[in-house]
Structures are given as C-alpha cells and as structure tokens.
Amino acid sequence: MEFKLSSKEFNEIIKFEKVSIFPAFIGEWYFGKDFFDVKSPIDLSLIAKVSKLEYEIAEKTIGKMYKKKDEISGRERIELIKNLVGLFEKTEEDLINTLIINAGKPRELAKGEVEACIKRLKLVEYELKNVDGKYIDGKWNNEKSEGIIKREPLGLVLIISPFNYPLFNVVDKFVSSFLFGNSVIIKPSSLVPIPAILFARLLEISGFPKNSFSVFTVPGKEMNKIISDKRISGIVFTGSAEVGEEIVKNAGIKNYILECGGGAICFVLEDADIEKASEKIVKGITLYSGQRCDAIKIIFAESGIYEKLKEKILEKISRIKVGDPRENDLGPIVDISAINEYEKALEDAKNKGAKILCGKRIGENYVLPTIIEADKNTVKSLYAFNKEVFLSLAILVKVESLEEAIEISNERRYGLDACIFGKDLNKIKKICDKINVGAVYVNDFPRHGIGYFPYGGRKDSGMGFWGIGYSLERLTNYKSIIFNFE
C-alpha cells in the first residue's frame, strides 16, 4: 500500500528510499543502525520503516533531559501549546491519512481524532482550574507558624501511548505533562508509531525547547531498563492491565497514571427506550472495531425487555459492513494477538454452553461484531468475562434483578466504565452507588472524549484519574514550606 505525506513540514524529516524511513527524536532527529517495519493493518503491507532507538542513545537523552533547567515561563508554555492549533489545521489532511493507513481507521474516525486534538489544544488554559496551591495558618493549631503548600513539576515524565488513539493520546498526555513544567518522553506503540513522530515534528516547528520532549521508538519488550531509570519521575500509561502491572513491578516508586482498560458494563432497565438504547449499545460495542478501552463488553438486561433488546441489537449489527476502512463501516484489527484472544473466547464460550448469536473472523485480521449469549449462572466463568478481548465482542445476559447484575459485575477484575439505559431514577441511582467503576454514563455509551469529564479505572483497570484539570494530581508534587515566627 502506498503511503505518502504531502506537507513540506513532514517530508523534511523522512528518508525516501524503497520505503519511507522515519527517525526517532532525541533533541534532534535520529536515524539509528536498526529499523523496525510498520505495516498497514488494512492489508498488512509494509508502509514504512522506523528507526529503532538503541538503549545507549536513550540513556544519554534521559540524562540531557533530566539536567535541563526550566527554560520558559508558564505563560510561554501556554502560548506554545496554542500555537500548535494552526499547524494541526495546516497539516490536517496528512494527519487524517496517516490515521487511516497506519491505524486502520475509517475516515470519519480519523478526522474526529484530529479535530479532538485541536479542541484539546484550545482548552489548555482550562487545565489550570485546579492549579493553585494553599496557605495554612498555624494559629488554628496553637502554633506560631504559617505554611505555603505549592505544586512543583515532577521533572521527567514518560508517556507510553497505545495504538488505538495514537495521535490524540499523545497530544492529550503531552499537553498536561508539559504545561505543568515537566519534560516529556513519548513512547509510541510500535504498531502505530508514525502519528507520534509527526506530532514531534510539529512541536519542533512550533519552537518547543528541544530538550523538553523526545520520541523513543523502542519496542515495548525492550522498555524495562528505560522505565526503571530513577531519573524518570512519572509514567503515564494507556494499555492492558497485564502490561500496566508489569510496568509498576519494573519501574518501582514513581508517580503513575495507569489507564488499563477492561471495557464497560451495560445495564438495560425494563423502562428503557429499546430503539435508542440498542442503537447506542451497538455503537458502544463496535466503534473502531471495539478497539477501545471503554467499549461495551457485557450487557445485563432485565427479563421483561430482554428478547426485544436482543432482536434490536442483532438487527442493527447485521447492517454493519466490515472491510477496508476507506470503503466500509469498520476496519481491521490492528493487534493480531487480539484475534487469538477472540478465537479462544469463542471456543471457551461454546464449551461452557453459551451461544454465539453473531460474529466470526473473516480473513487474517478482520472480525464481524460478535455477541455471545450467556446464562447468568455461568457468565463469570467465561474467558471473555475475565479477560478484555480487544475487539467488537460483547456478552449478553438476562437477569431477574439489578442486585444479581451488580453482584456479577463487581466480581469482574476490571472497573473502568459502566452505562445504564432506562428512566427509573431510583434504579439508576442504585446502580451508580453500588457499581465499582470509575465512571457511569446514563443513557449513553461510554466515551472518554477529550477528558472534559475525568475518567479512570478501579481494580485492574488502573490507578489515577485523567482529565483536563484532574491529571494535575499525578503530574506534580506537593511541597510544604513552613515559616516559624517564634
């Protein structure tokens, strides 16, 4: 598949040989000795090669970034971030095409991701709403002292970005980290690294201090020595619970924001508008082929509306076209390992008496949206209940009471999001109060958006809350300064 960039800004950093070669950024553009292949998930063809950053070079870069003193004021940081808006608008078409070809996104979703980046950049000053420190008067404790509680940057923050929102996730995490005075290392997914590299080019053109950011193009399995470096004070990670746990074990004592996914639980009440609910549920299952941490994975429906809901969900799913994202509703599965998990989940469900109502694998890395119908007494034993299968797969369960649905939900190892469809406020409040998740969406499917409303996981779904103005808690440290007046 041919992959071209038209913007002069981007073409100046690429080596054009048989295939485009992209560099890492370490204060300057770096083409190393080795490269790894980048393929398009659309047809698995080679679209680029990316320079593989050697540990020795990464270690030296960390040293330079760690020693760097804050060169610019907070107001200058805001202006630099705002200046990115014009560059995003100028290079929008290249960014959209990159997301289509490298991440397999339908054009509408790719365009939406770029627009979300622009919106996020414009909201940079809203990030400062919780930034103020505190004054404590010691007289209330019979002390002749006063204290100032201030916030200071962590220093050096590592962002480990996933493949599913390879541009927005980097932009969002970078804005918060950089704004609060930190220097930032971006480690993009090796499956979809090109958007992060292009973002670094925009940072360079905008005049960001060159030792304040870098892009480490390092395969995940080779990151352990880097994440354990004591000079890195904070890690912001989006990805699986298994990788998140491994990061904490290897990196040691640091500030963490870990968004480890797990998918969402959905509750459908007897008084729900089934037409509207089924439409949103199907979107919640299938958007970007289910490759979202907030995708709906389990649906509990009260018995009175169960059959009608099932019929509507299957009817709407049957209309969805899967294939090349430039021509169809849903595109490919980016990470082939998710296909293996999918097939394992289907086999497990069949062996335990569950029914596959729709869905199957087509070709090497495409999957039709899949619904598994399971009994409430056996659902907890299913592989798809206990493991996040990262594509369009959901379990449908009929329940007689909300209590049993809540109990089953809370026994799942994940606790990221839930959603409720219905009108009974007493039932809705009961679920909101008792479900052990970080966010509950009422009459809508979960979607984290630009982080205007904060989100974060419980249990194996992570630690720390992310959102505009809320990420401050983990990206800065408190410092108490106490004055004694005796």
C-alpha positions in Angstrom: 0.0 0.0 0.0 1.3 3.4 -0.9 1.8 5.9 2.0 2.6 9.4 1.1 2.8 12.7 3.0 2.3 15.9 1.1 3.2 18.5 3.8 6.6 20.0 3.4 6.8 20.1 7.2 6.7 16.3 7.4 8.7 15.4 4.3 11.8 17.2 5.5 12.3 14.6 8.3 11.8 11.4 6.2 14.3 9.5 4.2 12.8 8.3 1.0 14.3 5.0 -0.3 12.2 2.0 -1.3 10.0 2.8 1.6 9.8 5.9 3.8 12.1 5.8 6.8 11.1 7.8 9.9 13.5 8.8 12.7 13.3 9.0 16.5 13.6 12.4 18.2 16.2 12.9 20.9 16.6 16.7 20.8 17.3 16.2 17.1 16.2 13.7 14.5 18.0 10.4 14.8 18.3 7.7 12.3 20.0 4.7 14.0 21.5 1.5 12.8 18.4 -0.7 13.0 14.8 -0.2 11.9 11.5 -2.0 12.5 8.8 -2.4 10.0 5.5 -0.6 10.1 2.6 -2.3 8.3 -0.8 -1.1 7.5 -3.5 -3.2 9.2 -5.7 -2.7 6.2 -3.8 -5.2 4.0 -0.7 -5.9 6.2 1.6 -4.3 3.5 4.8 -2.5 4.5 4.3 1.2 4.6 7.3 2.5 6.5 10.4 1.7 8.5 11.1 3.4 11.8 14.5 3.9 13.4 14.9 1.7 16.4 16.4 3.7 19.3 19.3 2.0 21.0 19.3 1.9 24.8 22.7 3.8 25.0 21.2 6.7 23.0 18.0 6.7 25.0 20.0 6.7 28.3 22.1 9.7 27.2 18.9 11.5 26.1 17.3 10.9 29.5 20.5 12.4 31.1 20.2 15.6 29.0 16.5 16.0 29.7 16.9 15.3 33.4 19.6 18.0 33.8 17.7 20.6 31.7 16.5 23.6 33.8 13.1 25.1 33.2 13.7 27.5 30.3 10.4 29.1 29.9 7.5 30.5 31.9 4.1 29.1 32.4 2.6 31.7 30.1 5.1 30.8 27.4 4.1 27.2 27.7 0.5 28.1 27.2 1.3 30.1 24.1 3.5 27.3 22.6 0.6 24.9 23.0 -1.9 27.3 21.5 0.4 27.8 18.5 0.1 24.2 17.6 -3.5 24.7 16.6 -2.6 26.4 13.3 -0.1 23.7 12.4 -2.6 21.0 13.1 -5.1 22.7 10.8 -2.4 23.2 8.1 -1.4 19.5 8.1 -4.8 18.1 8.9 -5.2 16.0 5.8 -1.8 14.3 6.2 -2.6 13.5 9.8 -6.0 12.1 8.8 -4.5 9.9 6.1 -1.8 8.7 8.5 -4.5 7.5 10.9 -6.4 5.8 8.1 -3.4 3.9 6.7 -1.3 3.3 9.9 -4.2 2.8 12.4 -6.8 1.4 10.0 -9.4 4.0 11.0 -12.4 4.9 8.8 -12.0 8.5 7.6 -14.8 9.8 9.9 -13.0 8.5 13.0 -9.6 9.7 11.8 -10.9 13.1 11.1 -12.6 13.1 14.5 -9.3 12.3 16.2 -7.5 15.2 14.6 -10.4 17.5 15.5 -10.3 16.3 19.1 -6.6 17.1 19.2 -7.3 20.7 18.1 -10.1 21.1 20.6 -7.8 19.8 23.3 -5.1 22.3 22.5 -7.6 25.1 22.5 -8.7 24.1 26.1 -5.2 24.3 27.5 -5.9 27.1 29.9 -8.9 25.2 31.4 -6.3 22.8 32.6 -5.2 25.4 35.2 -8.5 25.4 37.1 -7.1 23.3 40.0 -3.5 24.5 39.9 -3.5 26.9 42.9 -1.5 26.0 46.0 -2.7 26.6 49.6 -1.9 28.7 52.6 -2.2 27.2 56.1 -2.4 29.4 59.2 -0.8 27.7 62.2 -2.8 29.6 64.8 -5.6 27.2 64.5 -3.3 24.6 65.9 -1.9 26.9 68.6 1.3 27.3 66.6 3.3 30.4 65.7 3.9 29.4 62.1 2.5 29.6 58.7 2.7 27.3 55.7 2.6 27.6 52.0 1.7 24.4 50.1 2.8 24.7 46.5 3.0 22.4 43.5 6.1 21.6 41.5 6.6 19.6 38.4 7.8 16.0 38.7 10.7 16.6 36.3 10.7 14.0 33.7 7.5 12.2 32.6 7.3 9.1 30.3 4.1 8.8 28.2 3.5 5.2 26.9 0.9 5.5 24.2 -1.4 2.8 22.8 -2.1 2.1 19.1 -5.9 2.9 19.2 -5.7 6.7 19.6 -2.1 7.2 18.5 -2.3 10.9 17.9 -4.9 12.1 20.4 -3.5 10.1 23.3 0.0 11.6 22.8 -1.3 15.1 22.3 -3.6 14.9 25.4 -0.9 13.5 27.7 1.8 15.8 26.4 -0.3 18.9 26.9 -0.9 18.2 30.6 2.6 17.0 31.3 4.4 19.8 29.5 2.1 22.6 30.8 2.9 21.7 34.4 6.6 22.2 33.8 7.7 18.6 33.0 9.9 17.4 30.2 8.3 14.6 28.3 9.4 11.3 26.7 6.9 9.9 24.3 7.0 6.2 23.7 4.5 5.4 20.9 3.1 2.0 20.0 5.4 0.1 17.6 2.3 -0.9 15.7 1.3 2.7 15.0 4.3 5.0 15.7 4.0 7.4 12.8 1.4 9.9 14.3 3.6 10.5 17.4 6.6 11.2 15.2 4.6 13.7 13.1 3.5 15.3 16.3 7.1 15.7 17.4 7.8 17.5 14.1 5.0 19.9 14.9 6.5 20.6 18.3 9.8 21.2 16.7 8.4 23.7 14.2 6.4 25.5 16.9 9.6 26.2 18.9 9.2 23.9 21.9 12.6 23.7 23.7 14.3 20.7 22.1 15.4 19.1 25.4 11.8 19.3 26.7 10.5 16.4 24.6 11.6 13.3 22.8 10.2 10.3 21.0 11.6 6.9 21.9 10.9 4.5 19.1 11.6 1.4 21.2 9.7 -1.9 21.1 7.7 -2.4 24.3 9.6 -5.6 25.3 12.8 -3.6 25.4 11.5 -0.8 27.7 12.2 -2.3 31.1 15.6 -0.6 31.5 14.2 2.7 30.5 11.1 2.7 32.7 13.3 1.7 35.7 15.5 4.7 35.3 15.3 6.7 38.6 15.5 10.0 36.7 12.0 9.3 35.3 9.7 10.5 38.0 6.3 9.8 36.4 4.8 7.4 34.0 1.5 7.9 32.1 0.4 4.7 30.5 -2.6 3.5 28.5 -2.9 -0.1 27.7 -3.7 -3.6 29.1 -3.9 -4.4 32.7 -1.2 -7.1 32.3 1.3 -4.5 30.8 0.4 -1.9 33.4 1.1 -4.4 36.2 4.5 -5.2 34.6 5.4 -1.6 34.4 4.8 -1.0 38.1 6.8 -4.1 39.0 9.8 -3.0 36.9 9.7 0.8 37.3 9.5 1.0 41.1 8.5 4.1 43.1 7.2 6.8 40.8 4.0 8.8 40.1 1.7 6.8 37.9 -1.4 7.3 35.9 -2.4 3.9 34.5 -5.4 3.6 32.3 -5.6 -0.2 31.9 -8.9 -0.6 30.1 -11.2 -3.6 30.7 -14.2 -2.4 28.8 -17.6 -1.3 30.1 -20.6 -3.0 31.7 -24.0 -2.1 30.4 -27.3 -2.2 32.3 -30.6 -2.0 30.4 -33.7 -1.4 32.5 -37.3 -2.5 31.7 -38.4 1.1 31.1 -35.6 1.9 28.6 -36.3 3.1 25.1 -35.2 0.0 23.4 -34.7 1.5 19.9 -32.4 4.3 21.2 -30.7 2.0 23.7 -29.9 -0.7 21.2 -28.5 1.9 18.7 -26.1 3.3 21.3 -25.2 -0.1 22.6 -24.2 -1.3 19.2 -22.1 1.8 18.7 -20.5 1.2 22.1 -19.6 -2.3 21.1 -18.4 -1.6 17.5 -16.9 1.9 17.3 -13.4 1.5 15.9 -14.0 -2.3 15.7 -14.2 -2.4 19.6 -10.5 -1.4 19.9 -11.3 1.0 22.8 -10.8 0.6 26.5 -14.3 1.9 27.1 -16.0 -0.4 24.6 -19.1 -2.2 25.9 -18.2 -5.8 26.8 -21.1 -7.1 28.9 -24.8 -6.3 28.7 -27.2 -7.1 31.5 -30.9 -6.7 30.5 -33.9 -7.1 32.8 -36.0 -10.0 31.7 -39.1 -8.0 30.6 -37.2 -6.4 27.7 -34.5 -9.0 27.1 -35.8 -10.6 23.9 -36.8 -7.3 22.3 -33.4 -5.8 23.1 -31.6 -8.9 21.7 -33.6 -8.7 18.5 -32.8 -5.0 18.0 -29.1 -5.4 18.7 -28.8 -8.3 16.2 -30.8 -6.4 13.7 -28.5 -3.3 13.9 -25.3 -5.3 13.9 -26.3 -7.1 10.8 -26.3 -3.9 8.8 -22.6 -3.1 9.7 -20.1 -3.6 6.9 -16.6 -4.8 7.8 -13.6 -4.4 5.5 -11.2 -1.8 4.1 -12.0 1.2 6.3 -11.8 3.5 3.3 -15.0 1.8 2.0 -16.7 0.2 5.0 -18.1 1.0 8.5 -15.5 -1.0 10.4 -11.9 -1.7 9.6 -9.2 -4.2 10.6 -8.0 -5.4 14.0 -4.6 -3.7 14.5 -3.1 -6.1 17.0 -3.1 -9.7 15.7 -2.9 -11.1 19.2 -6.5 -9.8 19.8 -7.6 -12.2 17.1 -6.1 -15.1 19.0 -7.8 -14.0 22.2 -11.1 -13.7 20.2 -10.9 -17.3 18.9 -10.0 -18.5 22.4 -13.0 -16.7 23.8 -15.4 -18.2 21.3 -14.2 -21.7 21.8 -14.4 -21.2 25.6 -18.0 -19.9 25.4 -19.1 -22.8 23.2 -17.6 -25.3 25.6 -19.5 -23.7 28.5 -22.9 -23.7 26.9 -23.0 -20.1 25.7 -24.4 -19.3 22.3 -22.7 -17.3 19.6 -25.5 -15.1 18.3 -23.5 -13.4 15.6 -19.9 -12.7 14.5 -16.9 -14.5 13.2 -13.4 -13.9 11.9 -13.0 -13.0 8.2 -9.6 -13.0 6.6 -6.5 -12.6 8.6 -7.3 -9.6 10.8 -10.9 -8.7 10.3 -13.8 -9.7 12.7 -17.5 -9.3 12.4 -19.1 -7.8 15.5 -19.8 -10.6 17.9 -22.5 -11.2 20.6 -22.3 -14.1 23.0 -25.4 -15.0 24.8 -24.6 -16.4 28.3 -26.6 -17.6 31.3 -26.2 -15.5 34.5 -25.1 -18.6 36.4 -22.1 -19.3 34.1 -21.1 -15.9 32.7 -18.5 -15.4 35.4 -16.6 -18.5 34.2 -16.3 -17.2 30.6 -12.9 -16.2 29.2 -14.5 -13.1 27.7 -15.8 -12.1 31.2 -12.4 -12.4 32.8 -10.2 -11.0 30.0 -10.5 -7.9 27.9 -10.8 -9.2 24.3 -9.8 -6.0 22.4 -12.3 -6.0 19.5 -16.1 -6.0 18.9 -17.2 -8.7 21.2 -19.9 -8.4 24.0 -21.7 -10.8 26.3 -25.5 -10.6 26.6 -27.0 -11.8 29.9 -30.7 -11.9 31.1 -31.2 -11.0 34.7 -34.2 -11.0 37.0 -32.9 -8.3 39.4 -30.5 -5.5 39.5 -28.9 -7.0 42.6 -27.6 -10.0 40.7 -26.4 -7.9 37.8 -24.5 -5.6 40.1 -23.0 -8.6 42.1 -21.8 -10.3 38.9 -20.4 -7.0 37.6 -18.4 -6.3 40.7 -16.8 -9.7 40.6 -15.2 -8.8 37.3 -11.5 -7.9 37.7 -11.9 -4.7 35.8 -13.6 -1.5 36.9 -13.3 1.2 34.2 -16.8 2.3 33.0 -20.4 1.4 33.1 -23.5 2.6 31.3 -27.2 2.5 32.2 -30.2 2.8 29.8 -33.6 3.5 31.5 -35.8 6.1 33.2 -36.3 4.9 36.8 -34.1 7.2 38.8 -34.2 5.0 41.9 -32.8 2.1 39.9 -30.3 4.3 38.2 -29.0 5.7 41.5 -28.8 2.2 43.0 -26.5 1.1 40.2 -24.4 4.2 40.3 -23.9 3.9 44.0 -23.1 0.2 44.0 -21.1 -0.5 40.8 -17.4 -0.4 41.4 -16.2 1.6 38.4 -14.6 4.9 37.7 -17.4 6.4 35.6 -21.0 5.7 34.9 -22.8 7.0 31.7 -26.6 7.3 31.9 -28.5 6.8 28.6 -25.3 6.9 26.5 -22.4 4.5 25.8 -19.1 5.2 27.5 -16.7 7.6 25.6 -13.9 9.4 27.3 -13.6 12.1 24.7 -11.1 14.9 25.3 -11.2 14.4 29.1 -13.5 17.3 29.9 -15.2 14.8 32.2 -12.4 12.9 34.1 -12.1 9.2 33.9 -10.0 6.4 35.5 -10.2 2.8 36.5 -10.6 0.8 39.7 -9.3 -2.6 40.4 -7.2 -3.9 37.5 -8.4 -1.1 35.3 -5.7 1.2 36.6 -4.8 4.0 39.0 -5.1 7.7 38.9 -7.8 9.9 37.3 -7.2 11.5 34.0 -8.9 14.6 32.7 -8.5 18.3 31.9 -7.5 19.8 35.3 -7.5 16.5 37.1 -4.3 14.9 35.8 -2.5 17.7 37.8 -2.7 15.5 40.9 -0.2 12.9 39.5 1.9 15.2 37.2 3.0 17.5 40.0 4.3 17.0 43.6 3.3 19.0 46.7 5.9 20.9 48.6 5.2 22.4 52.1 7.2 25.5 53.1 6.7 26.3 56.8 7.7 29.6 58.4 8.3 29.7 62.2 7.7 33.1 63.8 8.8 32.4 67.4 
